[in-house]
Amino acid sequence: MSYPPADDRLRHLIAQEINTSVDTWKLAFWIAGNVVRNPAIQAELVRISRAHASGQHCGDRNCFNCFGAQLANPTQENPA
């Protein structure tokens, strides 16, 4: 079995990042679970994935490729 498990990858990856700033893995995993279940975060992930799937830039500054492309071409309209 690979880690992180394919059916819970997002929560595990977020928990790994949080774990460097909290006392226990259990706390990091609990926080990450709340993050991935948040409806606003789920909606944003869907928005970003739909933009990428349609070949559009998502416009999120944390998406290196999309944000860099917008800075390189400031005349491009943000589809979001």
PyMOL commands that set and color helices and strands:
alter all, ss='L'
color gray80, all
select helices_A, chain A and resi 6-19+25-37+39-53+64-72
alter helices_A, ss='H'
color red, helices_A
deselect
rebuild
show_as cartoon
